[in-house]
Each structure stands twice: as C-alpha cells, then as structure tokens.
Amino acid sequence: MIRLRILDILEEQNHTKYWLYKQMDLSYQNFNRIVNNETSSIRFDNLEKLSTILQCPIGDLFEIINTENLDEMG
C-alpha cells in the first residue's frame, strides 16, 4: 500500500497542517482527506503544489507500507 508522508514532512519542517492548508487552496474536507490518507486518488496538480510548497521531490511525498504486516496486526 502507498501512503502520503505529508504529516511526517510537516513535522520534519516544523510546519502545521493549518499552514499547509492555507497554501494549498483546497476545501478543508478535501485537504484533510489527502493529508490523512483517506483518499484513493490525488490530482497531479495537487502533487505538484505539495512538492513545491514543501520543497521536496514528489517521490519524497510517498512511502510504501508492507500490507502483510498490517494484515497480521488487524
């Protein structure tokens, strides 16, 4: 499973979700779904915005989670 690392990156950069929300120009509901990995898709323009605002390569926004470990835990 792939997840977005937005909250991790914000913490590393000492920024808040609210700070990012103000930069993104999205509804709070859509923003919150993206940040909390509650969406199954994300638009390329939103990925580009995230990459630019957080000043990181797009690839750094993603992390692969081993789903076998999740199955064993739940």
N, C-alpha and C positions, 0 to 999 in steps of 0.2 A: 504494500500500500504506500502511496506517496502522500506526504503531508507538507503543508507550507510551514516554514520556520519563522514566520513573521514575528510572533511573540518573543521567540528566542533572540532574534536580531534586534528587536526594540530594546530588550533588556541589556544586551551587549553594548548598545549605543546610548544607554540611559535616556531613552525616549519613552513616552507613554502611548497607549492606544489612542487616546484623545488627540495627541499631537499628530499622529499619522492620519487619523480620521479627518482632521481639518485640512490636511494636504491632499487627500485623495479625491474629494468632490464626488462622493457616493452617498446614497442614503445610509443612515446608520444601520438599518437592518441588513442591507447587502454587505456593507463593510464588516459588520460583526460576523456574518456567516463565513466570509473569506478568512478573516483573522483566526476564527475558532475552528477552522477546517470542517465546516458544516455544509460545504457545497461540493458538488461533484464536477464542477467546471469553473473556469475563470477565463475571462476575456484577455486576449493578448495585450490590449491597450492597458488593462489594469496591471498585468505583469510588468509591462514597461514602466508604468508610473511607480510601482513599488520598487523596482530596481533603481530608478533614478532618484526617488526620494530617499531611499535607504542607502544609496551609494554603494551598491553591491551588484555583482554579476547576477543575472537571472537564475543561473544554476544554483547559487547560494541560497535562494529562497526555498529550495526543495530538499526534502530528506526522504529516504526510502525506509519504511518501517517493516520489519520482518513480521508478516501476518501469522506465521506459525507460532511465534511467541505470544501473540495476542490471543489466539485460539486456546492455548494452554492455560492462560491466565483467566479466561472468562468461561 
